[in-house]
């Protein structure tokens, strides 16, 4: 009886506050959670986690010594994924990042290359941007991965010491110069040869995540693997 009442109440609320798909904006059906069945079917999932020689890994070769690297989705202009990233970053829906992080974490659990990771570190926002946005979307993505993989999320290690202007519209060289020396590590003691999974929302040129990885490698005796929600 209580379950039926809850369903009726949920249907009543949805009339005035309909839940929308995070990828296309259509009204979700009762059994759909964050994205609709059509978007789930049509989203450009990469399957990069299934092989080490993937496009994300290749993009980082020669820039930072990482163990493994992969991205969950392909990002193209005017696409479902672009709408999703916009909702996450600018429309106060970071739970979408956590949802996709959880889904990807379940897949990474089955891959030998992502076994033995000690903890997850999200690429941080500068405090000024964090105050303005109210959350770090990369941390939410990391939370989803953390829940699925049962690996601790550490937001207390890597910090962003400099505020940078937006990377949008910048060329490859300008992007690298824009994030040069912007990260630092909090003083902490980590075990030797610790394996860190560094995570971010979107990989474009790789400038930001490479800078973050190099900062961690310079500060600790560690190995780095990288996972992003999407790559351009």
Number of C-alpha atoms within 10 A of each C-alpha: 6 7 8 9 10 11 13 12 11 14 15 12 12 16 9 8 11 15 19 18 21 25 23 17 15 14 16 18 16 11 8 13 14 17 22 20 14 11 16 12 9 9 15 17 14 17 14 18 24 15 14 15 13 17 16 26 21 13 14 19 12 8 14 16 15 21 16 21 28 28 27 24 21 19 23 14 9 8 14 20 24 18 17 21 23 15 19 23 18 11 11 14 18 20 18 24 26 24 19 20 30 22 16 24 25 16 18 20 15 13 12 10 17 20 12 11 17 14 18 26 25 30 25 23 23 17 16 11 14 13 11 8 15 11 16 23 28 26 27 26 29 36 27 24 31 22 17 18 23 13 18 16 20 16 14 13 16 22 20 18 15 16 15 14 9 9 17 8 8 11 10 14 10 13 20 18 12 18 21 16 15 18 23 18 17 10 10 9 8 11 10 10 12 16 20 23 26 25 29 25 25 22 22 17 19 19 21 22 24 21 20 27 26 17 18 22 16 11 14 16 13 15 19 22 21 25 32 24 25 24 23 16
